[in-house]
Amino acid sequence: MCSHFSINGELFPIDEKWNHDIEKTLVARVKKGERLLAFAKYPPPRNDYPEGFKFNCTTPFDANFPLNKFSFCGMITLRDPPR
């Protein structure tokens, strides 16, 4: 869903190597039982989404805004051991 990521305010496109490296990291963390939260943002252009625009999305397939222009902000994992 993210098309780019940001480092110190500079945007870089997400490529196959980046996707592979992130996925490898995520799989390793999840296999250890960690919970993952990823953060992304999309500042919508005001011309396309005026004040009062009703954003609607019940599934990734029916959103009335683009889901492929997000900027990856980061991720955090939380240890959540079984009780």
C-alpha positions, -999 to 999 in steps of 0.1 A, spaced: 0 0 0 29 24 5 47 38 -26 75 55 -8 92 60 26 107 90 43 141 95 59 147 129 75 119 144 54 132 131 21 111 107 1 124 76 -15 105 51 -37 99 16 -23 115 -10 -46 116 -48 -46 147 -49 -24 132 -27 2 100 -47 2 120 -80 6 142 -66 34 111 -53 54 92 -85 48 121 -106 60 124 -84 92 86 -86 98 84 -124 94 113 -128 118 97 -106 145 62 -122 141 77 -157 144 91 -147 178 56 -139 189 59 -101 187 30 -80 176 36 -55 149 22 -20 143 31 -2 111 25 34 105 19 52 72 4 86 62 -12 101 31 -18 138 31 -47 141 6 -46 170 -18 -71 197 -7 -84 201 -43 -94 164 -44 -107 162 -8 -123 195 3 -133 202 38 -162 180 48 -153 152 24 -166 119 38 -139 93 36 -154 58 32 -136 25 34 -151 -7 47 -126 -29 27 -95 -22 7 -115 -26 -25 -142 0 -19 -123 30 -6 -132 64 -22 -95 75 -19 -63 60 -31 -46 33 -10 -14 31 -30 1 65 -23 9 62 14 43 70 28 57 44 52 66 62 85 79 33 105 70 3 126 72 -10 161 70 -45 176 57 -53 210 65 -84 229 33 -101 240 43 -134 257 17 -160 263 2 -159 298 
